[in-house]
Structures are given as structure tokens and as C-alpha cells.
Amino acid sequence: QGPGAAKEIAHAVRRINARKAELGGVDLLIVGRGGGSLEDLWAFNEEVVARAIHASRIPVISAVGHEVDVTIADLVADLRAATPTAAAELAVPVLDEILADLTAQTERLTRGVFANLTLLRQRFAGLTQRSLFREPLRLVHRRGQLVDEIEHGMQSAWFDRLSAARRTLDQREAIVRRIAPHTYLLQQSLRLRDIEHRLRIAITRRAQASDRALDRIAQRIDRISPEKLFILLSDRLAQRTQALHTGIQHSIALSLRDVRRKEEVLAAMSYKSVLGRGFSITRTKKGRTVVRSLRQLEDGRRVVTQLDDGEFEAQIVNLKQLELFE
């Protein structure tokens, strides 16, 4: 805080981004501080800090002050945490929670697979209950009956026309006899035979067309027979089941890989790894409280210091010993 703090914060963010590879890879930055007054926190409202956080190639969690404190750094960061402690919890989630979430996702995927299979079975059962599959020949019979009705109607119409023509011929017979009976009768006889011949040809052609249409309908019904449709639907069901199974396995593999990576991050951030680099932790013997300030100690107080490979106990002899040599 204070004059120059904003530039130091921005410089630190830029320097860590520049030396990311040198530092062995940095996954996340937490930019923040504890609570304070508005003036104490003002460095995190400066433009230079906002631009440095926004330009950072490393994801940034802003954790400035308490939950009620909001700064410009919070608005430009990738994620805002209410407090520095909350930022640490967001950066390193609890392994049990990750495993529980993975289990929940696996259960949801499994329920989805079974729900999809149930839906497919219901749709297949619905298809098999349709009349087309239960009684496929009924459609053929209905079409055959329709063809018979059309053929009968055509024959009746042509015979009605023929009967009308014969009645007209009978009515005019007397007149024809007076004019040119033999010639007229011969012409009408030939005309009548020609009409009858064309009528028979037309009826035959229409009947043949009806037979061909009936054959095409029968072939279509044969192509969509229940047995073939059942085989097709079974193949599709097997393909979808295999695809869903493969998707679940892939999702589980990705989740397990993420869990292992986070386990490695947890191990790297453990205080024991810090002890392995030559640091130590000193606690009071009574209460095992971590010593963060000389104000917690007094002459004669016994403390326990933890190193990487064990602990040793010591007694405070003279806290002001360094002052004697100044």
C-alpha cells in the first residue's frame, strides 16, 4: 500500500508472466491482500494494475480485502475471491469434492444412458404395435379391394355407354332402313365392333396397371417387414449403446487425468514441500501454535522446530541478544 505500490504490483504480475517457463510453469496467480481502509486498498484501483492483470497470460484470481471490498482489479481478473483465504480455496479445491463431483457426473451419465435406452425400447415397442407390422397383409387386401372396385366401376361405365349406344342404334334403325339399310347397318356394325375392341383393350391395360401397382405395394411391404425392421432397429440400438459407452469411458478418463493433475498441484503447494527446500516451522510447545512474531515469545519459553526430516525442541534464552551486539 502507499505511494508506488500500484507500480510494484503491476511489475510483479508482468515479471512472473515473463519468467513463467523459468519458474517451472505457473498455473495461477493470486493478486491480493488483507483488509484495510479505502486508502490502503487504493493501489488495486490504479490503471497500471488493471492493465497488467488484464494482459496477464496466466489466469488471475483477485482477492483484495474483505467480501464487501470491490476494486477495479476484481473486475478485470479472471475470477474474484471474497478474501485471500477464499482465493486459496478456489485455487486448490478439496480432492474429496472433486471425486464426489466425478461420481455425481458418472451417475448422471449412467442415468442418461439408461433413460435413452428405455426411450428407444418404448419407441420400438410402439412401432411393433402398429397395425402395419401386426397385420401387414391387411394393407395389401385393402389395396386389392380398391383395385377391384375401380375395375368394376370402369366395366360398368363402359357397359352403360355401350348399352346407350345400342339403344340409340335401335331407335334409328327404322330411319336407317329407309335411307340405306344395308350400308348403314354395316357401318354401324363395324363401328360397334371397333368400340367394343377398344373397350376390351382399355380394360385390359387398366387391369395390368392395377396389377403392377399391387406388385409394387407388395414389394414395399416386403422391404419394411417387421423382421427386417427389427434387425435394423437392433443394429441402431447397439451402435448408440456402444457410442454412449465410449463417451462415458472417455469422460471418466478425462476426469481422472484432471484429478491426478490437481493431486500433483496439492502436493506441490503442501507446506512439507516447502520444508524440503530448507525452510522450517517453529511452534510453541504448549498449544502447538505457529510462531509468526517475536511478540509471541518470551525468555524461558520452550518451542518445537519442525524440519523436513524431523523436529527438535529448544528453549528461548535471550530474546534481546541481538540488541546487545548492535
Salt bridges, closest charged atoms under 4 A:
GLU22 OE2 - ARG19 NH2 3.20
GLU47 OE2 - ARG51 NE 2.72
ASP74 OD2 - ARG80 NE 3.30
GLU135 OE1 - ARG138 NH2 2.28
GLU173 OE2 - ARG177 NH2 2.45
ASP194 OD2 - ARG198 NE 3.25
GLU196 OE2 - ARG200 NH2 3.23
ASP222 OD2 - LYS228 NZ 3.89
ASP258 OD1 - ARG261 NH2 3.20
ASP258 OD2 - LYS262 NZ 3.23
GLU311 OE2 - ARG288 NH2 3.21
GLU313 OE2 - LYS285 NZ 2.94
GLU313 OE2 - ARG302 NE 2.52
